[in-house]
Amino acid sequence: MPIRKNEAIWIENRQLWRIHVQKDGRRKSFYSSIKGRKGKIACERKADAWLEEQVDFLSNPRLDELWADHLKEVKRTTSEANYIKIESIGRLYLLPELGNRRIASITIQHWQNCITAAGEKGLSKKTCENIRGTITSLYRYTRKNRVDMERPELLAIPRNAPVGERKILQPDQLKTLFRVDHITHWGKQERCFYIHAWRFIVLTGLRRGELCGLQWEDIQDNVLHIKRSISSTQKVTQGKNENAQRYIVLSSLMLAEIEAQKALLKKAGIISPWIFPSPAGSVINTNNLYNQWQSYREQHGIESSIHELRHTMISVVKSDIPEPLLKPMVGHSAAMDTGIYQHVVDGDAERASIMVDNVFQRILDL
């Protein structure tokens, strides 16, 4: 039991006993309105009981208590997207089953049950893998804080967990995207404000947030520098991961979409630092970009989501472009620093863009 160094004191003007105690930065006050020695003892017993709980909390907390602290570190040290993912995994799949358990009492089988239950609900293999990864991340956090948690080894992914199938645009759908720029709204045809944004994602393999974060100053000598991203909560970030910041040498098709976007903005009277702004000239709301795409694809028989536009590019060109050239273009390899900028412009990045152009020109019959 922790040793308490102070005693309860009688507060005359309030007619009660009071004691202040603290443990590892946590402070608490306790009171008793019972007069005399019995009140003093009752007050101090409350304090002693709380101090004992604090020892238990620090060495063997409940999962929900530990999880709250773990999330604070995740929020401080990782991207907003990663925080949102981990928070939802804990809230949906871990805490409902194990939140009230002391961390030292949670076995590997308990963790496995959470993953298995997710698979039985029809969740994808990728989601089950994310749950397993979150559990492993929590274990690393406990190691740093000297909390006793059994190492979550041998956690299996259910064999029947479905593998998510990406629905990329097929050649006829690609032709539709690059030839049809309107939707029907209230019985009238309207030009899609974001048509060039969607086409640009297909040609470059940009993520939605990366596209929304592009500014005109990011294009210099026909080289596009991807150096920011807009999150789903409209925050400006440095991108999904350390590989996200990169250069793309703009091909002829990419430049054509940029010029078409300039013309669209000029016709609408929009002056904005953003290449693909909202109709008001401000940064695009990423959710609005998604909703507009939903309307377009439903009217034109396209199944691909807006994220699958990026994977359309990767899938379409991967047979024609060597992996070492494709990965840097889509942000799947080591980040490029400014020290090798000239090498990027003169070498591999330019070759990759020319190859992308050739593939799409063949598919689109250009």
N, C-alpha and C positions, 0 to 999 in steps of 0.2 A: 504494500500500500504506500502511496506517495506521502512524504513527510510534509505536513503543513507547519509553517514557521510562525504564523500569526494566529491571533485569537479573535473571536467575535467581540465587538464592543457595543455598549448600550448607548443608543441615541436618545437622549432625554426628550428633546423637543418633538420627536416622532414616536416616542414610546415603543421602541422595538430594538432588537438585536440586529447587527449587520456585520458581515465579513466579506472582504474582497479577496479572491484567490485568482491565480493565473497559472497556466501551464503552456509552455512553448508558444507564447504569443497570444494565447486564447485567455480572455479575462471574463470573470463571472462574479456577480454579487448575490449573496443569499441573505434572507431576513427571517426573523421570528418575532411574533408579537407576544409570545409567552413571557411573562415577567419572571425574574429570578434565574437561578442556575439552570433550571429545566429548559428555559428558552435559549440560554447560551449554548447548551449542549445540542439542542435540536438544530440550531443555526449552523453549528460547526459540523454536525453530521451530514447536513445537506452539502456543505462544501467538500467534505471528505469523499462523499459518494460521487460527486462530479469529477473530482481529481482522479479518482480510480477509473471512471469512464474514459477520461482523457488518455490515460495510459493504454487502455484497451483500444481506443480509437487509433492511436499512433502506431501500435504494433500489430493490431488485428482489426482494422475497421470493417464495417459492412461495405458491400460492393457499391451501394448507392452513394455512400460517403466518399469512398475513394474515387469513384467515377467522376464526381463533381470536381474534385481537385485535378484529376487527370485531364478533364475537358479544358480547364483553365490553361494548362500548359499547351495543349493542342492548339488552342486559339492563339496563344502567344507565339508559337514556334512554327506553325504551318500555314498553308493557304486557307482562305475562307471556304473554298470548295471542299477541301479535305476536312475541315472542321465540321461543316454541315453534314458530310457523309458519315463521319464517326459519331457525331451526336445522334443522328437518326438510327444508326445501328444499335447503339446502346439503349436508346429509348424504346425501340421496337422489338429487339430480339434478345437483349441480355438482361436488362433491369426487370422486366415483367416476371422473369423466371427466377432470377438470382439476386435481385436488388437487396433483399433483407438478410441475406446470408453473410456471415463473417468471411472475409476473403480467404483465410487459412482453411476454412471448411469446404471450399469449393474444389471439387476434384476435376480431373481431366474429363471424366464421364459427364459431369454437369455441363461443361463447355461443349462437349460433343453433342449432348442432347439439344442445345440451342441451335447448332448448325443443322442437325438432322431434322428438327422441327421446321426450320426454314425451308429445307428441301421438300418436305412433305406438303408444305403449303403451295408448292409449285414455283418457288422463287428460283431464279436462274443460278447456274453454276458460278457465275461471276459474283452474284450477291453472296452466296455461301462462302466464296473465297475471301470476300471483303470482311465478312463476319470473323472468319478465322484470323485474318490479318489484324483486325481490331483487337482481338483477344491477345495476340502476340505483342501488339503495341502496348497494351495495358500491363503485360508482364514486364516489359522493359522499364516501364514507369515505376513499378513496384521495386524492381532491383535498385534503381537509383535512390529510392526513398527507404530502403531497408525494410520493406514490408514483406512478410512471409507469404508468398503465393506459389503454389505448385506450378512448375514449368509446364505450359500447355503443349506437350509433345504429341505426335501421332494423331492429330485431329484430321479426320477424313472428310472429304467432300462426298455427299450422297451420290451414288452412281446414277440415280434417276433424275438428278437435278438437270433441267433443260439447259442446253447451250443456246444463248441468245444468238439469233440469226440476223445479221445486218442486211437490210433491203436496199442495196445500192441501185442507182438509176440505171436502167437498161438503155441500149443505144437509141431506141425510139423515144424514150422519156427524156434523154439528154437533148435530142433534137427538138422536142417540145419546149424544153426550158430555154434553149437558145434561139428559138424562133417565135415563141408565143410570149408576149409581154403583158397580157391583160387578164383580168378576171371579170365576171359579170356580177354586178352589185345592184340590187333593186331593179333588175331588168335591163341595166345599161352596162356597156363595156367600160371598164376603167383600167388605165395603165397601172401596173404594179409599181409602187414607189421604190420597192426594194429589189426589183428584178436584177439589177446589176450586182447587188450585194450577193444574191444567191449564186449567180453565175461565177462571181469572183471566188466564192468558197470552193466551188467545183474545180476551178482551174488551178487554185493555189493549195488546196488542202488546209486552209486556215480553220481554226476553231471559231465557233460563233463569237466568243468573247474577244478573240484576237481581231476579228474583222471589225467589231464594234469599236475597238480601241484605235483604229488606224487614223492618223492625221496626215494632212497634205505635206507637212514638213518631214514626214517619214520617208518620202520618195525623193531620192537624189540620184541624178544621172541614171534613171530607169532602174534603180535598185531600191527595193522596199525593205525597210528595217522594221521588223516586228519587235516592239519593245514594251508593249503594255497590253492589258486585257481588261475588259469590263465584266464584272461578276454578275450573277443573277440578281444581286441586291444593289446593282449600279455602282459598285465601288471600283476604282481604278487599281489594278494590281499589276505585278510584273509577269503574270502568266501562270499557267498551270504548274510548271516545274522549271528546273534550272535550264532545261533545253529549249524552253519556249522562245526565248529571245534569239532571233536569228535574222539572216538576210535572204531575200529572194530576188534574183535577177528577173525582172518582168519580161515575159515573152510578148510576142506580137498580139496574141489573143488577150492576154492579161491587160496590156496597154490599151487595147481597143475598148475593154470594159471600163477602164479608168476614164478614157475620153468620153465614152457614152454617159458615164456618171456625171462628169463635169457639165455636159450638155443638159442633162436632166435637171441638175441643181440650178443652172443658169436660167433655164426656162421657167422654173418655179420661183425664181428670185431669191434663192437661198444662198447666203454667204455664211460659211461655217468652217472652222478649223478641222472638222471631222470629214473624212472622205465619204463615209456612208452615214450621214446624220439622220435624225428624225425629221419629219416634215417641218418642225419648228426650228431646225438648224442646230439643235442640241444633240448630245450624245444619244445614240439609239438605246431605247429600253430593250434589252435582249429578249425579254418575254414577248414584247410586241413584234419583234422580228420573227419570232417563232410562230405567233398567232397568225401573222400575215401569210407565212409560208403554208400553214395548215389550210387556209382558204384556197391558195393557189393549187396546191397538190390535189386537194379533193375535187376541184373543178376540172383538173386536167388528167385525172387517173394515175397519179404518181403516189406510190406507197412510201417512199423514203422519207424519214424524218429529216429535220434540218441538220442534225448532227451527222446523219448518214450521207449528206452532201460531201462532207470532208472525206468520208471513207469511200465514196464513189471515186474520187480522184485517186486515192491510194490504190484501190482495186483495179481501176482502169489502166493505170500506167505501170504497175509493178512488174508486168511481164516484159516491158520495153526498157525500163530504166534500172540499172544496177542498184542494189540496195544501198551501197555506200553513198550514192548520189541522191537517192530519194529520201533517206532518213533525215539528213540535215534540213531538207526543204520543208518537211512537215513537222519538225521539232521532235524527232525521236532519237536524236543522238547528242553527243556532247555539245554544249553551248559554244558559240563562236565569239571570240573576243575581237576587239577592234584591231588588234595587232595583226590579224590575218585577213583583214577586210579586203585588201587588194588581191590577195590570193583567191578569195571567194569570188570577187567580181570577175577576175580574169580566167578562172578555172572551172571548178566543178559545178558551182551554182549556175553558171551560164549554160554549161552543157546540159544540166538537168532541165532547165527551163525550155531549151530548144527541143529536147526530147518530149517534154509534156505537150508542147505545141503540136508536134508531129502526130502524136497519138490522137489528140482531140480533133485536129483537122481531118484526120482519116475517118474518125467516127461521125463527125458532123458533116462530112462530104463538102468540106470547104476547099 
